[in-house]
Amino acid sequence: MQNIFKELSAQRLIHVVLFDVVWFLAVWGRADFIGLTGVLVVVLYAVNWRHLVQQLKALVLFVLTGLVAELTLVYAGVLKFSGTDYLPLWLVVLWLGFAATAFTSMDWMARRYGLALLFGLVFGPITYLAGVRFDAAELLVSKLVMVSAYGFVWAVLMLMFARLVTFYRAKEQGINNA
């Protein structure tokens, strides 16, 4: 656990706080704040562009997988995002911001698969419950079903993320057995 705290620098915390602002603007402000949300996502990429370019394939794979997971849960009738039957633009922008933050500020989850699973299982559903409270989405099933579905999906997404980060760290260090 001490190693995790060594990897949590002030710069990483600033990125997490900036992403929290992005999340709030995207979920609370939705279309009304999409421009500002987009600008802040560009800032997230700009401050770490060298690192993110090195992991571009993983980042794109993560965003696309996340969006497919979102669409799958919408089609499965777990929830509906306000104003659309599909995925709103603010959610796509939010995923782009999350990926930038994940691959720069949450990369300490590399090789910490149990922790990644736990983060996804707990914090994934919490963010969607908050989104429902902000009227960004509407539950179409019970809270228990929603929490179970999003907990499972986010546990898998975070495991995938931890594996991608592990792979790219190993690749950067010239190690083949990530």
PAROZA-592999 format. One line per 4 residues: for each residue x, y, z of N, C-alpha, C. Coordinates in Angstrom, 2 decimals. Each point is the difference from the previous one (the first is absolute). Layout:
REM PAROZA-592999
X:Y:Z:X:Y:Z:X:Y:Z | ...
//
This chain:
REM PAROZA-592999
0.83:-1.20:0.00:-0.83:1.20:0.00:0.87:1.25:0.00 | 1.14:-0.06:0.63:0.90:1.15:0.05:0.47:0.38:-1.41 | 0.22:-0.99:-0.87:0.42:0.28:-1.36:-1.06:0.80:-0.76 | -1.26:-0.27:0.27:-1.08:0.74:-0.65:0.10:1.47:0.36
0.23:0.31:1.27:0.07:1.39:0.42:1.22:0.71:-0.58 | 1.09:-0.73:-0.24:1.17:0.60:-0.64:-0.33:0.43:-1.42 | -0.87:-0.75:-0.67:-0.34:0.30:-1.38:-1.06:1.10:-0.12 | -0.62:0.39:1.11:-1.02:1.04:-0.04:0.65:1.37:0.20
0.44:0.60:-1.09:0.66:1.29:0.06:-1.03:1.13:-0.03 | 0.48:1.19:0.28:-0.88:1.18:-0.05:-0.55:0.19:-1.41 | 0.84:-0.24:-1.02:-0.45:0.15:-1.39:-1.15:-0.97:-0.30 | 0.12:-1.23:0.48:-1.06:-0.99:-0.23:-1.29:0.44:0.70
0.13:0.52:1.19:-1.19:0.44:0.74:-0.67:1.19:-0.68 | 0.80:0.89:-0.57:-0.56:1.13:-0.75:-0.79:-0.51:-1.19 | 0.53:-1.00:-0.69:-0.72:-0.57:-1.15:-1.31:-0.65:0.43 | 0.01:-0.66:1.13:-1.22:-0.63:0.51:-1.03:1.06:0.35
0.44:1.07:0.64:-0.92:1.09:0.35:-0.54:0.65:-1.29 | 0.87:0.21:-0.98:-0.46:0.57:-1.27:-1.02:-0.92:-0.65 | 0.24:-1.31:0.05:-0.98:-0.92:-0.56:-1.31:0.06:0.78 | 0.07:0.18:1.30:-1.23:0.13:0.79:-0.83:1.19:-0.49
0.68:1.09:-0.36:-0.69:1.17:-0.56:-0.61:-0.38:-1.34 | 0.76:-0.72:-0.82:-0.52:-0.46:-1.30:-1.23:-0.86:0.22 | 0.08:-0.94:0.93:-1.14:-0.88:0.28:-1.22:0.82:0.40 | 0.20:0.93:0.92:-1.12:0.82:0.48:-0.61:0.81:-1.14
0.83:0.66:-0.79:-0.52:0.80:-1.12:-0.73:-0.87:-1.02 | 0.56:-1.17:-0.28:-0.62:-0.89:-0.99:-1.33:-0.53:0.50 | -0.03:-0.47:1.23:-1.20:-0.66:0.53:-1.05:1.01:0.44 | 0.39:1.05:0.67:-0.95:0.99:0.47:-0.38:0.96:-1.12
1.00:0.47:-0.75:-0.26:1.01:-1.02:-0.39:-0.57:-1.35 | 0.40:-1.24:-0.24:-0.29:-0.69:-1.26:0.22:0.91:-1.21 | -0.98:0.13:-0.86:0.14:0.77:-1.25:0.30:1.48:0.26 | -0.51:0.53:1.11:0.22:1.41:0.30:1.47:0.34:0.23
0.77:-0.96:0.47:1.41:0.25:0.32:0.94:-0.85:-0.83 | -0.47:-0.53:-1.12:0.82:-0.90:-0.81:1.26:0.69:-0.50 | -0.09:1.28:-0.35:1.18:0.74:-0.48:1.07:0.09:1.07 | -0.38:0.42:1.19:0.96:0.10:1.10:0.53:-1.38:0.39
-0.86:-0.98:0.00:0.43:-1.37:0.31:1.04:-0.45:-1.01 | -0.27:0.26:-1.28:0.95:-0.37:-1.05:1.34:0.70:0.15 | -0.04:1.28:0.34:1.25:0.75:0.20:0.81:-0.61:1.14 | -0.66:-0.35:1.09:0.72:-0.60:1.14:0.56:-1.38:-0.35
-0.71:-0.74:-0.83:0.53:-1.30:-0.45:1.24:0.22:-0.87 | -0.04:1.01:-0.86:1.18:0.33:-0.80:1.17:0.36:0.91 | -0.26:0.73:1.08:1.06:0.34:0.97:0.57:-1.28:0.62 | -0.87:-0.95:0.35:0.48:-1.27:0.56:0.96:-0.69:-0.96
-0.32:0.04:-1.28:0.88:-0.62:-1.00:1.26:0.83:-0.22 | -0.15:1.32:-0.04:1.14:0.87:-0.29:1.10:-0.10:1.04 | -0.36:-0.11:1.26:1.03:-0.02:1.04:0.74:-1.33:0.07 | -0.53:-1.02:-0.62:0.67:-1.31:0.00:0.09:-0.60:-1.39
0.06:0.81:-1.02:-0.09:-0.50:-1.36:1.10:-1.01:-0.33 | 1.21:0.21:0.47:1.08:-0.96:-0.33:-0.31:-1.39:0.55 | -0.41:-0.03:1.23:-0.32:-1.28:0.64:-1.20:-0.65:-0.67 | -1.01:0.78:-0.31:-1.22:-0.54:-0.60:0.22:-0.48:-1.43
0.86:0.68:-0.75:0.31:-0.43:-1.37:0.66:-1.38:0.03 | 0.84:-0.24:0.98:0.66:-1.30:0.12:-1.01:-1.12:0.25 | -1.12:0.33:0.60:-1.00:-1.01:0.35:-1.28:0.19:-0.82 | 0.13:0.61:-1.18:-1.17:0.36:-0.79:-0.88:-1.20:-0.35
0.60:-1.10:-0.40:-0.81:-1.18:-0.36:-0.80:-0.49:1.21 | 0.63:-0.07:1.15:-0.69:-0.45:1.21:-1.09:0.98:0.39 | 0.28:1.27:-0.12:-0.97:1.03:0.35:-1.23:-0.09:-0.90 | 0.21:-0.12:-1.30:-1.11:-0.11:-0.94:-0.79:-1.28:0.27
0.69:-1.11:0.22:-0.66:-1.27:0.31:-0.86:0.13:1.25 | 0.53:0.66:1.02:-0.72:0.18:1.26:-1.26:0.85:-0.20 | 0.14:1.11:-0.73:-1.15:0.87:-0.24:-1.07:-0.74:-0.80 | 0.41:-0.66:-1.07:-0.98:-0.71:-0.83:-0.68:-1.13:0.77
0.77:-0.73:0.78:-0.58:-1.07:0.81:-0.99:0.57:1.01 | 0.36:1.11:0.62:-0.89:0.65:0.96:-1.30:0.46:-0.65 | 0.11:0.58:-1.18:-1.20:0.48:-0.68:-0.88:-1.17:-0.46 | 0.62:-1.09:-0.43:-0.78:-1.19:-0.36:-0.69:-0.56:1.24
0.70:0.00:1.12:-0.62:-0.48:1.26:-1.18:0.90:0.38 | 0.18:1.30:-0.14:-1.09:0.95:0.29:-1.22:-0.29:-0.89 | 0.26:-0.13:-1.29:-1.09:-0.25:-0.94:-0.68:-1.34:0.27 | 0.78:-1.00:0.37:-0.55:-1.31:0.34:-0.95:0.09:1.18
0.39:0.73:1.03:-0.86:0.15:1.17:-1.25:0.82:-0.31 | 0.12:0.96:-0.91:-1.17:0.76:-0.43:-0.95:-0.93:-0.76 | 0.55:-0.77:-0.95:-0.85:-0.93:-0.77:-0.58:-1.11:0.87 | 0.70:-0.35:1.07:-0.50:-1.03:0.92:-1.12:0.56:0.88
-0.21:1.30:-0.04:-1.09:0.60:0.76:0.32:0.26:1.45 | 1.29:0.18:0.32:0.39:0.29:1.38:-0.28:1.46:0.33 | 0.39:0.88:-0.91:-0.31:1.41:0.18:-0.11:0.67:-1.35 | -0.49:1.22:0.02:-0.16:0.80:-1.20:0.60:1.37:0.31
0.88:0.46:-0.88:0.57:1.32:0.18:-1.02:1.06:-0.43 | -0.08:1.07:0.73:-0.97:1.06:-0.27:0.20:0.59:-1.39 | -1.10:0.14:-0.71:0.02:0.68:-1.28:0.37:-0.85:-1.20 | 0.27:-1.29:0.19:0.39:-0.84:-1.12:-0.32:-1.46:0.28
-0.13:-0.76:-1.06:-0.17:-1.44:0.15:1.34:-0.72:-0.09 | 1.06:0.74:-0.28:1.32:-0.59:-0.19:0.96:0.57:1.03 | 1.15:0.47:-0.46:0.98:0.61:0.89:0.10:1.49:-0.31 | -0.15:0.84:0.99:0.11:1.44:-0.24:1.45:0.42:-0.24
0.18:1.09:-0.71:1.33:0.51:-0.30:0.79:0.26:1.28 | -0.65:0.54:1.02:0.71:0.30:1.25:0.61:-1.27:0.60 | -0.64:-1.15:-0.20:0.54:-1.25:0.53:1.24:-0.44:-0.78 | -0.01:0.21:-1.30:1.18:-0.32:-0.81:1.17:0.88:0.44
-0.26:1.29:0.17:1.05:0.93:0.46:0.48:-0.41:1.39 | -0.91:-0.41:0.84:0.36:-0.45:1.34:0.91:-1.22:-0.06 | -0.29:-0.94:-0.87:0.85:-1.19:-0.16:1.39:0.39:-0.49 | 0.08:0.96:-0.91:1.31:0.46:-0.46:0.79:0.61:1.16
-0.68:0.76:0.84:0.66:0.58:1.17:0.41:-1.05:1.01 | -0.87:-0.97:0.21:0.33:-1.07:0.94:1.22:-0.78:-0.46 | 0.06:-0.30:-1.28:1.15:-0.75:-0.52:1.29:0.79:0.18 | -0.04:1.30:-0.26:1.21:0.82:0.20:0.44:-0.03:1.45
-0.95:0.09:0.90:0.31:-0.03:1.43:0.47:-1.38:0.42 | -0.69:-1.02:-0.50:0.34:-1.37:0.39:1.43:-0.33:-0.42 | 0.38:0.35:-1.21:1.32:-0.38:-0.49:1.12:0.92:0.49 | -0.33:1.02:0.77:1.04:0.85:0.57:-0.03:0.02:1.53
-1.17:0.02:0.58:-0.10:0.15:1.45:-0.40:-1.27:0.72 | -0.49:-0.97:-0.73:-0.43:-1.25:0.65:0.86:-1.18:-0.45 | 1.10:0.28:-0.67:0.83:-1.08:-0.52:0.74:-0.76:1.11 | -0.13:0.46:1.22:0.58:-0.73:1.14:-0.74:-1.32:0.22
-1.11:-0.20:-0.70:-0.73:-1.26:0.12:0.65:-1.13:-0.80 | 1.07:0.31:-0.73:0.69:-1.05:-0.75:0.37:-1.14:0.96 | -0.29:-1.22:-0.42:0.27:-1.23:0.77:-0.78:-0.08:1.31 | -0.85:0.94:0.27:-0.83:-0.02:1.21:-1.43:-0.36:-0.40
-0.16:-1.20:-0.49:-1.26:-0.42:-0.60:-1.14:-0.08:1.02 | 0.29:-0.46:1.19:-1.04:-0.06:1.03:-0.49:1.39:0.37 | 0.90:0.93:0.09:-0.36:1.38:0.31:-0.79:0.62:-1.15 | 0.41:-0.26:-1.23:-0.72:0.50:-1.16:-1.43:-0.55:-0.02
-0.13:-1.28:0.26:-1.32:-0.63:0.04:-0.87:0.65:1.07 | 0.56:0.21:1.18:-0.73:0.61:1.10:-0.42:1.43:-0.34 | 0.90:0.78:-0.59:-0.33:1.37:-0.40:-1.17:0.00:-0.97 | 0.06:-0.86:-1.01:-1.08:-0.06:-0.97:-1.31:-0.44:0.62
0.08:-1.00:0.83:-1.19:-0.56:0.64:-0.71:1.02:0.89 | 0.78:0.81:0.69:-0.58:0.97:0.95:-0.31:1.34:-0.67 | 1.01:0.58:-0.65:-0.15:1.37:-0.47:-0.74:0.12:-1.33 | 0.01:-1.05:-0.81:-0.77:0.04:-1.25:-1.47:0.29:0.26
-0.68:-0.86:0.77:-1.43:0.24:0.25:-0.28:1.31:0.74 | 0.90:0.41:0.88:-0.22:1.24:0.76:-0.11:1.19:-0.95 | 0.85:0.05:-1.02:-0.05:1.15:-0.91:-1.31:0.02:-0.79 | -0.53:-1.17:-0.34:-1.27:-0.04:-0.73:-1.18:0.34:0.90
0.06:-0.41:1.24:-1.05:0.40:0.94:0.00:1.51:0.18 | 1.20:0.59:0.05:0.08:1.46:0.09:-0.56:0.64:-1.27 | 0.30:-0.60:-1.16:-0.53:0.51:-1.26:-1.52:-0.04:-0.04 | -0.57:-1.04:0.57:-1.47:-0.09:0.08:-0.53:1.12:0.88
0.69:0.28:1.10:-0.42:1.09:0.90:0.05:1.36:-0.69 | 0.95:0.15:-0.93:0.12:1.25:-0.77:-0.93:0.01:-1.21 | -0.85:-1.00:-0.13:-0.93:-0.12:-1.13:0.70:-0.17:-1.34 | 1.24:-0.50:0.01:0.72:-0.27:-1.24:-0.43:-1.33:-0.59
-0.60:-0.84:0.84:-0.46:-1.32:-0.43:-1.19:-0.40:0.84 | -0.71:-0.98:-0.53:-1.18:-0.52:0.70:0.16:-1.51:0.16 | -0.18:-0.47:1.23:0.05:-1.44:0.25:-1.22:-0.67:-0.61 | 0.22:-1.09:-0.70:-1.10:-0.76:-0.57:-0.19:-1.33:0.71
0.87:-0.25:0.99:-0.04:-1.23:0.81:0.16:0.41:1.47 | -0.05:-0.96:0.88:0.20:0.32:1.42:1.45:0.45:0.24 | 0.22:0.70:1.10:1.36:0.43:0.35:0.92:-1.20:0.16 | -0.50:-1.07:0.57:0.83:-1.20:0.20:0.46:-0.57:-1.34
-0.90:-0.09:-0.96:0.37:-0.51:-1.32:0.99:0.95:-0.67 | -0.26:1.29:0.10:0.89:0.99:-0.61:1.39:-0.07:0.62 | 0.07:-0.01:1.32:1.29:-0.06:0.70:0.73:-1.30:-0.36 | -0.71:-1.09:-0.08:0.62:-1.28:-0.37:0.54:0.05:-1.42
-0.81:0.50:-0.94:0.42:0.06:-1.40:1.20:0.93:-0.18 | -0.10:1.21:0.53:1.10:0.95:-0.16:1.22:-0.41:0.83 | -0.21:-0.61:1.14:1.12:-0.51:0.78:0.79:-1.04:-0.77 | -0.72:-0.94:-0.60:0.65:-1.04:-0.80:0.74:0.60:-1.20
-0.69:0.85:-0.75:0.60:0.59:-1.20:1.23:0.82:0.36 | -0.11:0.82:1.04:1.14:0.83:0.38:1.13:-0.81:0.62 | -0.30:-1.07:0.66:1.07:-0.88:0.51:0.79:-0.55:-1.19 | -0.71:-0.45:-1.03:0.66:-0.53:-1.19:0.79:1.11:-0.71
-0.61:1.18:-0.15:0.70:1.12:-0.64:1.27:0.38:0.75 | -0.06:0.05:1.31:1.18:0.38:0.77:1.07:-1.10:-0.01 | -0.41:-1.25:-0.04:0.97:-1.08:-0.17:0.69:0.12:-1.36 | -0.79:0.28:-1.02:0.57:0.20:-1.34:0.97:1.18:0.01
-0.41:1.08:0.65:0.86:1.17:0.09:1.31:-0.34:0.70 | -0.07:-0.68:1.14:1.21:-0.35:0.74:0.91:-0.88:-0.85 | -0.58:-0.88:-0.78:0.78:-0.86:-0.88:0.65:0.80:-1.12 | -0.74:0.93:-0.59:0.57:0.85:-1.04:1.16:0.83:0.53
-0.18:0.59:1.16:1.07:0.81:0.60:1.22:-0.88:0.30 | -0.24:-1.18:0.52:1.10:-0.93:0.29:0.75:-0.33:-1.29 | -0.73:-0.30:-1.05:0.60:-0.33:-1.29:0.85:1.15:-0.52 | -0.55:1.23:0.01:0.74:1.13:-0.54:1.18:0.41:0.87
-0.12:-0.17:1.31:1.17:0.26:0.86:1.11:-0.97:-0.32 | -0.35:-1.27:-0.14:0.99:-1.02:-0.32:0.63:0.27:-1.37 | -0.82:0.41:-0.95:0.48:0.30:-1.35:0.99:1.16:0.05 | -0.34:1.05:0.78:0.90:1.15:0.13:1.33:-0.40:0.62
-0.04:-0.96:0.91:1.22:-0.44:0.67:0.70:-1.13:-0.74 | -0.58:-0.42:-1.13:0.62:-1.04:-0.80:-0.19:-1.40:0.55 | -1.04:-0.20:0.80:-0.29:-1.31:0.59:-1.08:-0.66:-0.83 | 0.18:-1.25:-0.36:-0.96:-0.68:-0.86:-1.06:-0.80:0.74
0.16:-0.25:1.27:-0.94:-0.87:0.71:-0.92:0.77:0.94 | -0.69:0.98:-0.55:-0.94:0.79:0.81:-1.12:-0.89:0.42
//
